[in-house]
Amino acid sequence: MISLQVFYEGNVQGVGFRWTVRHIATGFEVRGSVRNLSDGRVELQISGDDSEVRGFLEAVKQSELRGLIRKQTESVLAEPVAARGFEIRHD
């Protein structure tokens, strides 16, 4: 089991980024959330088996979103993401 926080920078807001990430997540056994940040980045928090999380992140990277992402930064979370399924957060 692995839990990650990933920040995406680039043209990642107002382009369906969160919706596409949520759609990609349906193909993987992961749980977590994605949300816009006030500084223009998108934050993703995700938990699951290492292979599922890595596969999901690779699918995001290879999707139609790849041209919008300028930078991706990830860090390990100490605790699993407290979510059931995968959701778009609006906070």
C-alpha positions in Angstrom: 0.0 0.0 0.0 1.3 3.5 -0.9 -0.2 6.9 -0.4 1.0 9.9 -2.5 0.3 13.6 -2.8 0.9 14.8 -6.4 0.9 18.4 -7.6 0.4 19.2 -11.2 1.5 22.6 -12.7 0.8 24.0 -16.1 -2.5 24.7 -17.9 -4.3 22.4 -15.5 -7.4 24.4 -14.4 -10.5 25.2 -16.4 -9.7 22.4 -19.0 -11.5 19.4 -17.6 -8.3 18.2 -15.8 -10.1 17.0 -12.6 -12.9 15.3 -14.5 -10.4 13.4 -16.7 -8.3 12.3 -13.7 -11.5 11.0 -12.0 -12.5 9.2 -15.2 -9.0 7.6 -15.4 -9.2 6.5 -11.8 -12.3 4.3 -12.6 -9.9 1.9 -14.3 -7.7 1.3 -11.3 -8.2 0.1 -7.7 -7.3 3.4 -6.0 -9.0 5.8 -3.7 -8.4 9.5 -3.3 -9.3 12.9 -4.5 -8.3 15.7 -6.9 -8.8 19.4 -6.4 -7.9 22.8 -7.8 -5.6 25.0 -5.6 -5.8 28.8 -5.5 -2.2 29.1 -6.8 -3.2 27.5 -10.2 -2.0 24.0 -9.4 -4.0 20.8 -9.1 -3.5 18.5 -6.1 -4.0 14.8 -6.2 -4.0 12.5 -3.2 -4.1 8.8 -3.8 -3.8 5.5 -2.0 -3.7 1.9 -3.2 -1.4 -0.9 -4.0 1.9 0.4 -5.4 1.4 -1.1 -8.9 -2.2 0.3 -9.1 -1.1 3.8 -8.0 1.9 3.8 -10.4 -0.2 2.5 -13.2 -2.8 5.2 -12.6 -0.2 8.0 -12.5 1.3 6.7 -15.7 -2.1 6.6 -17.3 -2.6 10.3 -16.3 0.8 11.1 -17.8 0.0 9.3 -21.1 -3.5 10.7 -21.4 -4.7 13.7 -23.4 -3.6 15.7 -20.3 0.1 15.3 -21.0 0.2 18.5 -23.1 -1.2 20.5 -20.3 1.2 19.3 -17.6 4.4 21.4 -17.3 5.6 19.9 -14.0 4.6 17.0 -11.7 5.8 16.8 -8.1 5.0 13.9 -5.8 5.7 13.1 -2.1 4.8 10.2 0.1 1.9 10.7 2.6 2.4 9.2 6.1 -1.3 8.2 6.3 -3.6 6.6 3.8 -6.0 8.9 2.0 -9.3 8.9 4.0 -11.7 8.5 1.0 -14.0 5.8 -0.4 -13.5 5.7 -4.1 -12.1 8.6 -6.0 -13.7 12.1 -5.9 -13.3 15.6 -7.1 -13.0 18.0 -4.1 -14.3 21.5 -4.2 -12.7 22.9 -1.0 
